[in-house]
């Protein structure tokens, strides 16, 4: 049931949502970075939440650069830990 709710939520996420989330967390994204995060979220959310996300994070670090990636990875870790029981 949770998986279906998450899938429906992911389907509704827009590039603007990604930009707003980043902005609220003091991360300035370039258009290309916003597109990259949108693409990875839409196409890899199941692996990010339920599978082996290591290869996805490695690709993202290469595409985003270490500084932004580390901030985003910290946010991922924080929220994953916080909501892990609901996944």
C-alpha positions in Angstrom: 0.0 0.0 0.0 2.8 2.4 0.9 4.6 1.7 -2.3 1.5 2.6 -4.4 1.1 5.9 -2.5 4.7 6.7 -3.0 4.5 5.9 -6.7 1.4 8.1 -7.2 3.2 10.9 -5.3 6.3 10.6 -7.5 4.2 10.7 -10.7 2.9 14.1 -9.6 6.2 15.7 -8.8 7.3 18.4 -11.1 10.6 20.1 -11.9 9.3 23.1 -10.0 8.8 20.9 -6.9 12.4 19.9 -7.1 13.5 23.5 -7.5 11.4 24.6 -4.5 12.7 21.8 -2.3 16.3 22.6 -3.1 15.6 26.3 -2.5 14.1 25.6 0.9 17.3 23.8 1.8 19.6 26.5 0.6 20.7 24.7 -2.6 20.9 26.6 -5.8 20.2 24.4 -8.8 21.1 25.2 -12.4 18.5 24.2 -14.9 20.6 21.2 -16.0 20.9 20.0 -12.4 17.2 20.3 -11.9 16.6 18.2 -15.1 19.1 15.6 -13.9 17.4 15.3 -10.5 14.0 15.1 -12.0 15.1 12.4 -14.4 16.7 10.3 -11.7 13.8 10.7 -9.4 11.2 9.7 -11.9 13.1 6.8 -13.4 14.9 5.4 -10.3 12.8 6.1 -7.3 12.2 2.4 -6.6 15.9 1.7 -6.5 16.5 4.8 -4.4 14.0 3.6 -1.8 14.0 -0.2 -2.0 17.1 -1.3 -4.0 20.8 -0.8 -4.3 21.1 2.9 -4.7 24.9 3.0 -4.6 25.3 3.1 -8.4 22.7 5.8 -8.8 24.4 8.0 -6.2 27.7 7.4 -7.9 26.3 8.6 -11.2 24.6 11.6 -9.5 27.8 12.6 -7.9 29.6 12.6 -11.2 26.9 14.7 -12.8 26.2 17.2 -10.0 29.7 17.6 -8.5 30.7 16.7 -5.0 29.5 19.8 -3.2 25.9 19.7 -4.2 25.8 16.0 -4.2 27.0 15.8 -0.6 24.3 18.2 0.5 21.6 16.3 -1.4 22.9 13.0 -0.1 22.7 14.3 3.4 19.1 15.3 2.9 18.3 11.9 1.4 19.9 10.1 4.4 18.0 12.3 6.8 14.6 11.8 5.2 15.3 8.1 4.5 16.1 7.5 8.2 13.1 9.6 9.3 10.5 7.9 7.1 12.1 4.4 6.7 9.4 2.8 8.8 6.7 4.0 6.4 8.4 2.7 3.3 
